[in-house]
Amino acid sequence: MKRFLTVLFFVLPLHCSLGQELSPYYKIKAADRVKQVLKDFESAFGLLTNPYIIDSEERDEASYRMRASLRDDARFENDLVPDHKGAKNIDFAEYQRIAFISYKKSGLTYHADWDEAEFKVVPQGYLVLFYGSKSLFGNYQGVKRLQLENVPCRAGVFIKVVENQVTEARIGFMDTDLKEKGKNTISLTDQRNPLEFITLPEVIDKLSGQVARAIPKSGVTRLFIEEITFQGLGVSNDFSKQLTGTLKSALTRMNSDIQIGLSATRSMDALLKLKGGYQKAGNFLKIGVQLFDGYDQPVGSELFAEILLLNIPNAEIEPAEHLVREAQRIREITDSKTAGGDIKATELLLEVSTDKGYGPQSYREGDIMRLKVRANKPCTVRMIYRDAAKNIVRLRNDDFRIAADAVDKWIEIPEKFECAAPFGFEMLLAYATEGNFKPIEKIQEQNGFTFILDDLKNIVDITASGNEKEKIVKCTIPITTQAKRKAF
């Protein structure tokens, strides 16, 4: 009786799974979902092993994606140690430890291409075996070169299927064992519309190639990538972090001569900025980016890429509707013209940066934001911060002068902001003029801060209205504040 029950234990789940036998069409659909998981893991793991990606929010987002794509008991062949020394198969915690510690200085380039898939029935679902090749490049412990190029690779992904739809897919193992490859594999590339099978990391790779080719061949040494946000409005969310982090990681692989990060030099001729946005267009997600020089003047034409929305699973692409509305409203208010036309090196140039750099940013509850400013000429600066509660604070409590001896030097702003509720969309506005601004009358001192008791539109109109002899230049940094991320 005991033996019969044991057999029943293994046979019954198998019988239930066989009842869900997938047709060739749904196998292709399931394979699409599995490839998304594998490419998402590749993207997240590659970002986390890239020493140039230092934004904590981008790294946190990648860490969440990576963990979500793995089973707790996932095993990986130990291909990170040159000559395969040590245990052949290790758990992912050890695999990750080797990657993060032994390749901390050089980073680790990780890439896989998948050609075939094979389905095997297992209790509660299917084991989908993907066959292809993998490449790994890096300097192990900064001394020994690891270079594995197009090495045969196999990945095992366990999926659960309900009514022909994949409800869960997680990586169980990744190795080079192709001995048991069956004869009933399906091609992942034959007679397919490329758009139906392309994943977000692959789209970003193609876009990165366009950007790399558009970068001037000489002179430029540093590229700062601003966060790519929904409709370019500056509202940050997990998807914009994923998009931006993946783009940074891809560009560092493609052009090792360009440093990805905030410029520490005053040479605007050696700095490029990449800005952009994404939006839904019918069944597609369209991404557009544009290179700008250190003076915020366009370099070349705008570059585009697109992907089917169906190929971006489990992603909240659009930020919360109320944040988008608020960002659109503030943009309409702050988009007033200041200094127009091409900016020359001889004209006034204002730069504002937080501890996270230029452009759209996000802060989590408890984070501290620090600000600094610099200009290329003596000038008067007015800085205004509008928080999610619609309080408007005048930084340094008044306009301040950048004197001749402080030109081209970063000036720290003494106010530091701790991210706290209420959370939402916020904006930092900075203006500079070689003359003086019109005064703001409606102010109130409170707890050492100067609050402006006026409508934002009136404040912007008063500040931005100069005269022909005294041009006014402007910098803005959209900031999204959020509660602490829940534990995974």
C-alpha positions in Angstrom: 0.0 0.0 0.0 2.8 2.4 0.8 4.4 1.7 -2.5 1.2 2.3 -4.4 0.6 5.7 -2.6 4.2 6.8 -3.6 3.5 6.1 -7.2 0.2 7.9 -7.0 2.0 11.0 -5.6 4.1 11.3 -8.7 1.6 10.2 -11.2 -1.4 12.4 -10.3 0.3 15.8 -10.6 1.8 14.7 -13.9 -1.6 13.7 -15.2 -3.0 17.2 -14.2 -0.2 18.9 -16.1 -0.7 16.7 -19.1 -4.3 17.9 -19.3 -2.9 21.4 -20.0 -0.8 20.3 -23.0 0.0 23.4 -25.0 -0.6 23.7 -28.7 2.3 24.9 -30.9 0.7 28.4 -31.0 0.6 28.7 -27.2 4.0 27.2 -26.9 5.3 30.1 -29.0 3.4 32.5 -26.8 4.8 30.9 -23.6 8.3 30.9 -25.1 7.9 34.7 -25.7 7.1 35.1 -22.0 10.1 33.0 -21.0 12.4 35.0 -23.2 11.2 38.2 -21.5 12.2 36.7 -18.1 15.6 35.7 -19.3 16.3 39.0 -21.0 15.0 40.9 -18.0 17.4 38.9 -15.8 20.2 39.6 -18.2 19.4 43.4 -18.2 19.1 43.6 -14.4 22.2 41.5 -13.6 24.3 43.4 -16.2 23.2 46.7 -14.6 24.1 45.6 -11.1 27.6 44.4 -12.2 28.3 47.7 -13.9 30.4 49.9 -11.7 29.3 53.1 -13.6 25.7 52.7 -12.5 25.6 54.3 -9.1 22.1 55.7 -8.9 20.6 53.9 -5.8 17.0 53.9 -7.2 18.1 52.4 -10.6 20.1 49.7 -8.7 17.2 48.9 -6.3 14.8 48.6 -9.3 17.2 46.3 -11.1 17.6 44.2 -7.9 13.9 43.7 -7.6 13.6 42.7 -11.2 16.5 40.2 -10.9 15.1 38.6 -7.8 11.6 38.4 -9.3 12.9 36.4 -12.2 14.6 33.7 -10.1 13.5 30.7 -8.1 14.8 30.7 -4.5 16.7 27.4 -5.3 18.1 28.6 -8.7 21.5 27.0 -9.6 24.1 28.5 -12.0 27.2 27.0 -13.5 30.2 28.7 -12.0 31.5 30.3 -15.2 32.6 33.5 -13.4 35.9 32.0 -12.1 38.4 31.7 -15.0 39.3 28.1 -15.8 36.2 27.0 -13.9 38.0 26.4 -10.6 35.9 25.5 -7.6 32.4 24.0 -7.5 30.8 23.4 -10.9 27.2 24.4 -9.9 26.5 27.0 -7.2 23.4 28.7 -5.9 22.6 32.1 -7.1 23.6 33.9 -3.9 27.2 32.6 -4.4 27.1 33.4 -8.1 26.0 36.9 -7.3 28.7 37.3 -4.6 31.5 36.3 -7.1 30.1 38.7 -9.7 29.7 41.7 -7.4 33.0 41.3 -5.4 35.4 39.8 -7.9 34.4 42.1 -10.8 33.7 45.2 -8.7 36.4 47.4 -10.4 36.1 46.3 -14.0 32.4 45.3 -14.1 31.1 42.2 -15.9 29.6 42.2 -19.4 26.9 39.5 -19.6 24.9 38.7 -22.7 22.9 35.7 -24.0 21.2 34.9 -27.3 18.5 32.2 -27.4 17.7 30.1 -30.5 15.5 27.2 -29.5 13.0 26.1 -26.8 11.9 22.8 -25.5 8.9 22.1 -23.2 8.8 19.3 -20.6 5.8 18.6 -18.4 6.6 18.8 -14.7 4.3 18.9 -11.6 2.2 22.1 -11.6 3.4 23.3 -15.0 6.3 23.0 -17.4 10.0 23.2 -17.5 11.0 25.3 -20.5 14.5 24.7 -21.7 16.1 27.5 -23.7 19.2 26.8 -25.8 21.6 29.4 -27.1 24.9 31.0 -26.4 26.3 33.3 -23.7 29.2 35.7 -23.6 31.0 37.0 -20.4 33.8 39.6 -20.3 35.6 41.1 -17.3 38.7 41.1 -15.2 38.5 38.7 -12.4 39.7 40.3 -9.1 41.2 43.0 -11.4 44.0 40.6 -12.4 42.9 37.7 -14.6 40.9 38.3 -17.8 37.6 36.4 -18.2 36.5 36.1 -21.8 33.9 33.6 -22.8 32.4 34.4 -26.2 29.3 32.6 -27.6 29.7 29.6 -25.3 26.8 27.1 -25.7 24.3 27.8 -22.9 21.1 26.3 -21.5 18.5 27.9 -19.2 15.7 26.1 -17.4 12.7 28.2 -16.6 9.7 26.8 -14.6 6.4 28.1 -15.7 2.8 27.8 -14.4 0.0 27.9 -17.0 -3.7 28.6 -16.4 -6.0 28.5 -19.5 -3.0 28.6 -21.8 -1.7 31.8 -20.2 1.6 31.9 -18.3 0.9 33.0 -14.7 4.4 32.6 -13.3 7.9 32.1 -14.9 11.1 31.8 -12.9 14.6 30.7 -13.8 15.6 27.5 -12.1 19.1 26.9 -13.5 21.6 28.0 -16.2 24.4 25.9 -17.4 26.1 24.4 -20.5 24.7 20.9 -20.3 23.2 20.3 -23.8 23.6 16.5 -23.8 19.9 15.8 -23.2 18.6 18.2 -25.8 15.4 16.7 -27.2 14.3 16.5 -30.9 11.1 18.4 -30.4 12.6 21.8 -29.9 10.9 24.9 -31.5 12.8 27.7 -33.2 12.6 31.1 -31.6 13.6 32.9 -34.7 12.2 31.2 -37.8 9.3 32.9 -39.7 8.6 35.3 -36.9 7.7 39.0 -37.1 10.8 40.5 -35.3 8.6 43.0 -33.5 6.6 40.2 -31.9 9.6 38.7 -30.2 11.9 41.7 -29.4 12.4 42.4 -25.7 13.0 45.7 -24.0 16.7 45.1 -23.4 17.1 44.3 -27.1 15.3 47.5 -28.1 17.6 49.5 -25.7 20.6 47.9 -27.2 19.6 49.1 -30.7 18.9 52.6 -29.4 22.2 52.6 -27.6 23.9 51.7 -30.9 22.3 54.8 -32.5 23.4 57.0 -29.6 27.0 55.6 -29.7 27.2 56.4 -33.4 25.9 59.9 -32.8 28.5 60.9 -30.2 31.2 63.1 -31.8 34.4 61.2 -32.4 36.7 63.6 -30.6 36.6 66.0 -27.7 33.8 64.4 -25.7 34.9 62.5 -22.6 31.8 62.3 -20.4 28.1 61.6 -21.1 25.4 62.3 -18.5 22.2 60.5 -19.0 19.1 62.2 -17.6 16.3 59.9 -16.5 14.0 59.0 -19.4 10.5 59.7 -18.2 6.9 59.4 -19.4 6.3 62.0 -22.1 9.5 63.7 -20.9 7.6 65.2 -18.1 10.1 64.4 -15.4 7.9 62.1 -13.3 10.0 59.2 -12.1 8.6 55.6 -11.6 10.0 52.1 -11.6 9.7 51.7 -15.3 11.6 55.0 -16.1 14.3 53.7 -13.7 14.4 50.4 -15.5 14.6 52.1 -18.9 17.3 54.6 -17.9 19.5 52.1 -16.0 19.3 49.6 -18.9 20.3 52.4 -21.3 23.3 53.4 -19.2 24.4 49.8 -18.9 24.1 49.2 -22.7 26.1 52.4 -23.5 29.0 51.6 -21.2 29.3 48.2 -23.0 29.3 49.9 -26.5 31.6 52.8 -25.9 34.3 52.3 -23.2 35.9 55.7 -24.1 32.9 57.6 -22.8 32.4 58.0 -19.1 28.8 57.8 -17.9 28.3 60.2 -15.1 28.2 63.8 -13.9 30.9 66.0 -15.2 33.5 67.2 -12.6 35.1 69.4 -15.2 34.1 72.9 -16.2 34.8 72.1 -19.8 31.4 72.2 -21.4 32.9 71.2 -24.7 33.8 67.8 -23.2 30.3 67.1 -21.8 27.3 65.7 -23.5 23.8 65.1 -22.0 21.3 62.6 -23.1 17.6 63.5 -22.5 14.4 61.9 -23.6 11.0 60.4 -22.9 8.7 57.6 -23.8 5.0 57.3 -24.5 2.3 54.9 -25.7 1.3 55.1 -29.4 -1.3 52.6 -30.3 0.0 49.1 -29.6 3.6 50.4 -29.2 5.8 52.0 -26.7 7.9 54.7 -28.4 11.2 56.0 -26.9 12.8 59.1 -28.1 16.2 60.5 -26.9 18.3 63.5 -27.9 21.9 64.4 -27.3 22.7 67.9 -26.0 26.1 69.6 -25.5 27.3 71.2 -22.2 25.4 74.4 -23.1 22.1 72.4 -23.6 22.1 72.9 -27.3 21.0 69.9 -29.5 23.6 67.6 -31.0 22.4 65.8 -34.1 18.8 64.7 -34.6 16.4 63.0 -32.2 16.8 59.2 -32.0 13.8 56.7 -31.7 13.1 53.1 -30.9 9.8 51.2 -30.4 8.5 48.0 -28.9 5.1 46.3 -28.8 3.4 47.0 -25.4 2.6 43.2 -25.2 6.4 42.6 -25.0 6.7 44.6 -21.8 5.0 42.3 -19.2 4.3 43.2 -15.6 5.3 46.8 -16.0 3.4 49.9 -14.8 4.6 52.1 -17.7 2.6 55.2 -16.9 3.1 57.0 -13.6 0.1 57.7 -11.4 -2.4 60.0 -13.3 -2.4 62.7 -10.7 1.4 63.0 -10.9 1.3 63.3 -14.7 -1.4 66.0 -14.5 0.6 68.0 -11.9 3.8 67.7 -14.0 1.9 68.9 -17.1 0.5 71.9 -15.1 3.9 72.9 -13.7 5.5 72.6 -17.1 3.0 74.9 -18.6 3.7 77.5 -15.9 7.5 77.2 -15.9 8.0 76.9 -19.7 8.1 80.7 -20.1 10.9 81.9 -22.3 14.1 83.3 -20.8 17.3 83.5 -22.7 16.4 82.4 -26.3 18.5 81.2 -29.2 21.8 79.5 -29.3 23.8 79.9 -26.1 27.4 80.8 -26.6 30.3 80.2 -24.2 30.5 84.0 -23.7 26.9 84.2 -22.4 25.7 83.5 -18.9 25.4 79.8 -18.2 23.8 78.4 -15.0 24.1 74.8 -13.8 22.2 73.2 -10.9 22.8 69.8 -9.6 21.6 67.6 -6.7 23.7 64.8 -5.1 22.1 62.7 -7.9 23.1 65.0 -10.8 21.1 66.8 -13.4 17.6 66.2 -14.8 14.6 64.3 -13.4 15.2 62.4 -10.2 13.5 60.5 -7.4 14.0 60.3 -3.7 12.6 57.8 -1.2 11.4 58.5 2.3 14.4 59.3 4.6 16.7 60.2 1.7 18.6 63.6 2.0 18.8 65.8 -1.0 21.8 68.2 -1.3 22.0 71.0 -3.9 24.8 72.9 -5.6 25.0 75.6 -8.2 27.6 77.2 -10.4 27.8 79.8 -13.2 30.4 80.9 -15.7 30.0 84.6 -15.0 29.3 86.8 -11.9 25.5 86.9 -11.5 22.5 86.9 -9.2 20.8 83.6 -8.5 17.2 82.9 -7.3 16.4 79.4 -6.3 12.8 78.2 -5.5 11.6 74.8 -4.4 8.0 73.7 -4.7 7.1 70.5 -2.7 4.3 68.0 -3.1 2.2 69.9 -0.5 2.5 73.0 -2.8 4.7 74.9 -0.3 7.1 77.2 -2.1 10.4 77.8 -0.4 13.0 80.4 -1.3 16.4 78.8 -0.9 19.1 80.7 1.0 16.1 82.9 2.1 16.9 85.4 -0.6 18.6 86.0 -4.0 22.4 85.6 -3.8 25.4 86.7 -5.8 28.0 84.6 -7.4 31.1 86.8 -7.2 34.0 86.8 -9.6 36.1 84.7 -7.3 33.4 82.0 -7.2 32.8 81.7 -11.0 33.2 78.2 -12.4 33.1 76.7 -8.9 30.3 74.6 -7.4 28.6 76.5 -4.5 26.8 74.3 -1.9 23.4 75.4 -0.9 23.1 75.1 2.9 19.4 73.9 2.9 19.2 70.1 2.9 15.8 68.4 2.3 14.8 65.1 3.9 12.3 63.2 1.9 9.0 62.8 3.9 5.3 62.7 3.4 3.3 63.9 1.6 4.9 62.4 -1.5 4.4 63.4 -5.1 5.8 65.6 -7.8 8.1 68.4 -6.8 10.1 71.0 -8.7 13.4 72.9 -8.2 13.6 76.1 -10.2 16.8 78.2 -10.5 17.2 81.5 -12.3 20.3 83.7 -12.9 20.8 87.2 -14.3 23.8 89.5 -14.5 21.5 92.2 -13.1 18.9 91.9 -10.4 15.5 90.2 -10.2 12.2 92.0 -9.6 11.3 91.5 -5.9 8.9 89.0 -4.5 6.7 90.7 -2.0 4.5 87.9 -0.5 6.9 86.1 1.8 6.8 84.7 5.4 9.7 83.5 7.6 9.0 80.3 9.4 11.4 77.9 11.2 14.4 79.5 9.5 12.9 79.1 6.0 11.4 81.8 3.7 8.1 80.7 2.3 6.6 82.5 -0.7 2.9 83.1 -0.3 2.0 83.5 -3.9 0.8 81.4 -6.8 3.6 79.6 -8.7 2.6 81.2 -12.0 2.9 84.7 -10.5 6.3 83.9 -9.0 7.6 82.6 -12.3 6.2 85.6 -14.2 7.9 88.0 -11.7 11.2 86.1 -11.8 11.4 85.4 -15.6 10.4 88.9 -16.7 13.8 90.6 -17.5 14.7 93.2 -20.1 16.7 92.9 -23.3 19.9 94.1 -21.6 19.7 91.6 -18.7 19.0 88.1 -20.0 17.6 85.6 -17.5 18.6 82.0 -17.7 16.8 79.1 -16.1 17.4 75.5 -14.8 14.8 73.1 -13.6 15.0 69.7 -11.9 11.7 67.7 -11.6 11.8 65.5 -8.5 9.4 62.6 -7.6 9.3 61.7 -3.9 8.1 58.3 -2.8 7.5 56.2 0.3 10.0 53.6 1.3 10.0 50.5 -0.9 8.4 47.5 0.7 10.7 44.6 1.4 10.9 42.1 -1.4 
